[in-house]
Amino acid sequence: MTIIGVVDTMFARYDMGGAALEELAACPGYGEKFTVIRRTVPGFKDLAVAAKNMIERDGASIVVACGMPGREPVDKQCAHEASQGIMQAQLMTSTPILEVFVHEDEADDPAVLAQVFENRTKDHARNAYWMLFEPEQLIARAGTGVRQGFGHAGPLEVS
């Protein structure tokens, strides 16, 4: 059975792992052709090794790595470093790890920020499913300006 990994953090101000699990549970074949494992780590700099362990130790075919960088400049720097670690873990394992970061300063309104958390996390969880089982869904959306989190940008209009 195929395994999809979800790793999230305690630092995030939203249950990103729970949102990813909810979306994956709604995908066709859940429990029959794939299962989901979840791990939670303290912060986003811990995501890369947790994702790598899910791949190497638990046999995950793809991992959704969820975290929330804060709004301060040091948080932006740490997010960049965490992202570099996630990219390195992908290369080391030849396995996709979908980085799902929601920056605390993406919205000042808590309700809007919660919606970004929900949308981005669920969209990327669905992307992980599509990458494994329905890649034609991604191909159908190529070049259409699809975004995760906020509204879609749409395709480039040339007049």
TAMO-V625818 format. One record per pair of residues at least 24 apart in sequence whose C-alpha atoms are under 8 Angstrom apart, sorted by sequence separation. I is the first residue (numbers start at 1). J is the second residue. If there is no record, write none. Layout:
# TAMO-V625818
I/J
I/J
This chain:
# TAMO-V625818
43/67
44/68
100/124
124/148
44/69
123/148
98/124
123/149
121/148
120/148
121/149
119/148
120/149
4/34
6/36
8/38
10/40
98/128
119/149
120/150
1/32
2/33
3/34
4/35
5/36
6/37
7/38
8/39
9/40
10/41
11/42
12/43
118/149
119/150
1/33
2/34
3/35
4/36
5/37
6/38
7/39
8/40
9/41
10/42
11/43
65/97
69/101
71/103
117/149
1/34
2/35
3/36
4/37
5/38
6/39
7/40
8/41
9/42
10/43
11/44
45/78
62/95
63/96
64/97
65/98
66/99
67/100
68/101
69/102
70/103
71/104
116/149
1/35
3/37
5/39
7/41
9/43
45/79
48/82
61/95
62/96
63/97
64/98
65/99
66/100
67/101
68/102
69/103
70/104
71/105
115/149
116/150
9/44
44/79
47/82
51/86
61/96
62/97
63/98
64/99
65/100
66/101
67/102
68/103
69/104
70/105
8/44
45/81
46/82
62/98
64/100
68/104
45/82
48/85
52/89
56/93
9/47
44/82
48/86
51/89
52/90
55/93
8/47
47/86
7/47
45/85
49/89
55/95
48/89
52/93
7/50
7/51
20/64
6/51
5/51
51/97
5/54
17/66
5/55
16/66
16/67
5/60
12/67
13/68
66/121
3/59
4/60
5/61
7/63
11/67
12/68
3/60
4/61
5/62
6/63
7/64
8/65
9/66
11/68
12/69
2/60
3/61
4/62
5/63
6/64
7/65
8/66
9/67
2/61
3/62
4/63
5/64
6/65
7/66
8/67
9/68
4/64
6/66
64/124
64/125
64/128
63/128
62/128
62/132
61/132
19/118
23/122
27/126
14/114
22/122
16/117
20/121
24/125
16/118
19/121
20/122
23/125
24/126
27/129
14/117
19/122
23/126
17/121
20/124
21/125
16/121
20/125
24/129
4/128
4/129
